[in-house]
Amino acid sequence: MTTYLELIVHHGGKMDYSEEVPRYLNGKIEEVDMDLDYISYFQLQQLGVVHFEYARVERLWYMAPSHNLGNGLVEIRSDTEVMDGLIHGV
């Protein structure tokens, strides 16, 4: 049985650090279902290129539940962070 994780993807915008709590401005928000058996750093990179049509994805983050942009962003640099993020998301 295939299990999917619904990702809420914010992309195409910019972070504004001028206030005490950072804000994400002028981006798009989309929901994407990904198969838990195949989710990886490489698959997240491919999501940006194939699904969102970017030439490349330079950086990825996830936000830990019950946190905000000021204290909850975790940069994804490898499958280790992807697995840590999945622990929060499942």
C-alpha positions in Angstrom: 0.0 0.0 0.0 1.4 3.4 -1.0 1.5 6.1 1.6 1.7 9.7 0.6 2.8 12.8 2.5 1.2 16.1 1.6 3.8 18.8 1.3 2.9 22.4 1.4 5.5 24.0 -0.8 6.4 27.7 -0.6 8.4 28.7 -3.6 9.3 31.6 -5.9 9.4 34.3 -3.1 12.0 35.9 -0.9 12.7 36.0 2.8 12.5 39.4 4.5 14.6 39.6 7.6 14.0 43.3 8.3 11.5 42.6 11.1 12.0 40.7 14.4 10.3 37.6 12.9 11.2 36.9 9.3 8.5 36.9 6.6 8.2 35.1 3.3 7.1 37.5 0.6 5.7 37.3 -3.0 5.9 33.5 -3.3 3.5 30.8 -4.3 2.0 28.1 -2.1 1.2 24.7 -3.5 0.3 21.3 -2.2 2.1 18.3 -3.5 1.7 14.6 -2.6 4.9 12.6 -2.5 5.3 8.8 -2.0 6.9 8.2 1.4 8.8 5.2 0.0 10.7 7.4 -2.5 11.1 10.8 -0.8 14.7 11.9 -0.7 16.9 14.9 -1.1 17.3 14.1 -4.8 13.5 13.7 -5.2 12.9 17.1 -3.6 15.4 18.7 -5.9 13.7 17.0 -8.9 10.3 18.3 -7.6 11.6 21.8 -8.0 12.9 21.2 -11.5 10.2 19.0 -13.0 7.0 20.1 -11.2 7.7 23.7 -10.5 9.9 24.2 -13.7 13.0 25.8 -12.1 16.3 25.4 -13.9 17.8 24.2 -10.6 17.1 24.2 -6.9 19.8 25.9 -4.8 18.5 25.5 -1.3 15.7 23.6 0.5 14.2 24.0 4.0 11.4 22.5 6.1 9.7 24.2 9.0 9.3 22.2 12.2 5.7 22.0 13.5 4.7 24.5 16.1 7.5 26.8 15.1 7.7 30.0 13.0 10.0 31.4 10.4 12.1 32.9 13.1 13.0 29.7 14.9 11.7 26.7 13.0 13.4 26.6 9.6 15.8 23.7 9.0 18.0 23.6 5.9 17.9 20.4 4.0 21.3 19.5 2.8 21.1 15.7 2.6 18.8 12.7 3.2 19.5 13.0 6.9 17.5 16.3 7.1 14.8 14.8 4.9 14.4 11.9 7.3 14.4 14.3 10.3 11.7 16.3 8.5 9.6 13.1 7.9 9.7 12.3 11.6 7.9 15.7 12.1 5.6 15.3 9.2 4.2 11.8 9.8 
